[in-house]
């Protein structure tokens, strides 16, 4: 995105407007993908038209998707999911809306679905660029619910309360972890969900059951041993973060553990598999290069160059690792053990069947 000044300006505006971090990441991925496509096609992003947009969509539909076995393009069995396609198209459409407002374009090549109310029976709306799929939610069976409850009984009181509240109040992960002590009215068994913690930015008040109220009363006694101050309801008990608010990632790990023990998995969630050679290469780069996670993520194909053997037999074999520019330093070249280069070559020739579950 840094190669396009207009894209950087638009993205900075979205950041200043206070959009959620995940939304900004999704918009950034979409715009980067479209910028890469237009650059490869030799087209200026400002001058792109509907033909270029349709070619990009076709590329997204035909792109191999190693994470999912769902077929979006009926005749191929590959492609990104419909939700991901809609998300990427939305980001690009908003970018072109910005260019129109700035007077750089007169039309939006992405377009959008419209409905114009008219009298009579002949009125019709204008379809969007892609059809939107609406899937039914997955609901566990009675046997699966029993397995989930049985597995949850082994969890600490805090986790049992969180699962009970998430079920009673239909709370999202962020809403659940952000519950404050002042937002709960135990006498009326009501929880206020502030607008700033919701996805649609709408405040609401939700009730919870008698069973959850009993868990809540018991948890307050346990919580008083960690902190007597008002604030986040759910606190960490770990030695490193004792008394600090529980993160959404910790709760995700708890739910994953309950899912593993109960044997109940959401059929809409696919298991991720990675090549064993990739795991080996990542471990060796981390071990011998001493790079941070953001530096490892920026490594490109062909970043390892073999070093000519030294005349000194006592010197160990090394290769050179090209580390791209990052937030703390410019691009640089670093000598690493030859094992890193061997693992990189092995990764480039590994077969798709050499996988490991993450």
N, C-alpha and C positions, 0 to 999 in steps of 0.2 A: 504493500500500500504506500510505502514511502516514495515510490517512484512517481506517484500521481499526487500533485499538490491539492487538486480539488477533492480527491478522496480523503486525504488527511484532514482537510478543513471540515468536510462533512462529518467524519468520525469524531473529530474533536468537539463539534457541536453536540453530537449525541452524548458524548461523555459529560459535557458540561450540563446537559439537561437532566442528568441524574438517572439515566437508564440503569437497569440492573446489570451486574457484572457479567452474568451468563448471557444476557441479551447482547451486550457489547461484543463479547467473544463470538457469538453466532454471526452478528453483522460483519465483524472483521473477517471471519472465515469466508463468508459469502462474497464479500467485495474482493478479497484477495484472489479467490478462485476465478471470479469474472475478469479481474485485471490480468491474471495469468493467461486466460483464454484469449482475450483481445490482443495481448502482446504477441502471443504465438500466432495469431491470425493476421498480425500486421495492421490492426485497426485501432484508431484512437478511441478511447472509451467515451469521450465527449461526442464523437460523431457516429457512434454505433446506432444501427437501426434495427427494425424488427427482424430482419433476416439474420443479423448477428445474434440477436437474443434467442431466436429459435434454434440456431446452430449450437449455442451454448447449452440450451435445455436438452437438445438431442445428445450432446456430449455427456451431460449429467445422467441421462436415462440409460446410456449405453456403457457407462463407466463401471468396471468391476467393483463389486461390493464384497470384500472379504469377511465383513463382520456379520452379514446377514444372508440367509438363504431365501429371503422373501423376494418374489419376482414383481417388480414394478412395471417393467416393460414386458408385456404378455408374451412376445415372441422370442425373448432372449433369456429370461431368468436372472438378469443382472440389473444393476441400477440402484440409485439411492432411494430411500423410503420416500413416500409421498409427503410426509410431514417435513422432512429435510428439504425436499424440493420447494415446497411452499415457503419455507423459511428463507431460503437463499434468494428466491425470486422477489420476496417482499423487501429484503435488504437492498437489492439492486433497484427496485422500483422507487423506494424512498430516496435513494441517491439521485436518481434522475428527477424526482420531484424537486430536490434541492437545486439541481442545475437549472431547472425551469424558473424557479424563484429568483435565481441569480442572473437570469437573462442569457444564459449560455445556450439554451435550447428552447424550442417552442413547443415540442411535443415529448411525451414520454413513450419510449419504444416498448416498454414492458406492458403498460396498460393495466387495467383492473376490471373486475366484474362490476357491472352497474345494473341498477333497476330503476326505471323511470315509471312512476305511477301515471296511468292514463285511464280514461274512461273506456268502457266497452270491454270486449273479450279478446281483442286483438293485441293487447299490450304484451310486450316481451322484453326480457332483460338481456343484457350483454354478458356473455360468459367470460370468465377469467381466462388467463393464459393456460392453466392446467386444471383439470377437475380435482376437486377436493374429496378425499376418501373419509368416510365417517365409520369408524369401527365400533363394535359393541364392547363395553368394558368386560374385563375378565373378573368373574365372581367365583371364589372358592366354593366347593361343595361342603356339605355338612361334615363329611369325614375329614376333609382337608382343614376345616376350621377347628375340629377337635384336635387334630395333630398340631396345629399352630398354638392353640391354647395350652396343650400339654407341654410343648417345648418352652413356652413363655413362663410356665410355672417355675422353671429352673433359673430364671433371670432375677436380678436384684429388684427390690421394691420400686426403685426409680424407673426401671425399664418397663415393669408391668404397668405402672401408672401411665407412662407415655403411650404404650400401645393401647390401653383402655381409652385414653382421651382422644387419640388419633382415630379410633373406631367410632366412639360416641359422637364426636364433633366434626368428623370428616375433615381433619386438618392435614394440610400439606406439611412436608418435612420442615421447611423454614418457619411456618407458622407455629408448629409444635415446639421447636427448640427455642423460639423467641418469646414464649409465654412468660409474662412477668407476674410477680406475686400480687401486684396491685390490680391486675386484670381479672382476677378470679373472685367471684362472689359465692362463697361456700354455702351461705344461708339459702340462696335461691338456686344454687347449683348452675351458675351461668359463668361463661368465659367471654370476655370481650377481646376480639381480635382486631388490633389497631390497623388502620388503613395502610400504614407504611410497611407492615409485615405481610400483606396479602399480595397476590399476583395481579389482581384486577384493581388494586388500590381502593377497595371499598371496605369500610369497617362493617363488622357484623358481630352479633352476640349469639352464642350457641349454648345449648344446655348440655349437661352431662348426667349420667345415670347415678343411681344410688351406690352401685358397686364401685364406680370410679370415685365417688365422694369418700367412701371408706378408705380406699387406697390413698387418696389425697391427704386425709387426716393422719394416716399412719406415716406417710412420707414427710409431712411437715416436722414430725418429731425427729426423724432421721436427718432431715436437712438442717435442723437447728444445731446439730453437732458439727456441721461444716461451716455454717455462717448464720448469724442472726440478723443480718442486714437485709433490707428489701432489695429486690432486683430480680434477676433471672431465677425462675422457679427451679429449673433442673441444673444441678451443679455437679462438677466432676469430683470423683473420689480418688483419682490417681495421685500418686505421691508427687508427681511433677506439677500437676495443675489442680491441686486440692482447692475446692471452693470456687473455682472459676466456672463460668457458664459452659455448658456442654455444646460442642460444635455439631453441625449437621453431619459431618463426616463420621463422627463417633456413633451417632444414631444410625447411620447407614450400615456401619459394621455390625451393630447390634441386630438390626433387621436381617442382614445377610446370615448371621449366625443362627437366628431363629429359623430362617428358611432352610438352611442346611440340615439342622437337627430334625425338623419336621418332615423333610423330604418334599415340601411343597414349593414349587417354582412357578413363577409367572410364565405361561407359554409365550407371551409376547416378548420376553427378554431372552435373547440368545446368549449362549455360552461363548466366550471369546477364547480363541486359540491363537497362539503365537509360535513362530518357528523356534525350535530349540536353539538353532544357531543365532537367532536374534537375541535371546536371553543370554547366551554365552558372550556374544559381542558386547552387549550393554554392560555386563558384569566386568569384563576385562577393561573396557574404556573407563569405567568408574574406578577400577582398582589402580590402573597404571597411569591414567591421565590426570586424575584428581580434579575432574570437571564437575561443575554444579549441574543440577538437573536441567536448567534452562539452556546451558551450553550444550549438553548432550542432545537435547531436542533439536537444536539448530544445525547439527552436523549433517552434511550433504553427502550424496553418493560420490565416491571418488575422493573423499577428504583425506585418505591415507596414502602416502607415497613411500615406496620402499627406499631405504637408504643404501648406498653402495657399501659393500663390505669393507671394513677397515683392514689395513695391513697389520695392525696390532692384534694378534690372536687372543690377547687377554681382554679385549673390549667385547662387550656383549652385543648381540645383534639388536638393532633398533630400526624403527621406521618413523616417518614424520607425519604428524597429525595436524591438519589445517583446521583451526578453530575459527568460525566466523565471528563477525563483530557482535557484541552483546552490550548489555546496559552498563557494564562497568569497564569495558576495555575495547580496544580496536581489535581487528582480526590479527591473529598471530599463528605461528607454526611451532609445534611442540614435539620434541623427540619422545617416543614411547617405546615400550618393549615390542619386539617383533611378533609376539603372540597376538597383539591387537590387530596387526595387519593380516595374520593368518585367519583370525576369527572373522575379519571383515570379508576376506575372499570366500570363506566357507559360507557366510551368510548370502553372498551373491550367487552361489551355486546350489543353495539348499532347495529341496523339493517341497511342494506345498504340503506333503503328507507328514513332514517332520515337524509336528506341532506339539505344544504343551498347553495345558489349561491354565488360565490366569486366575 
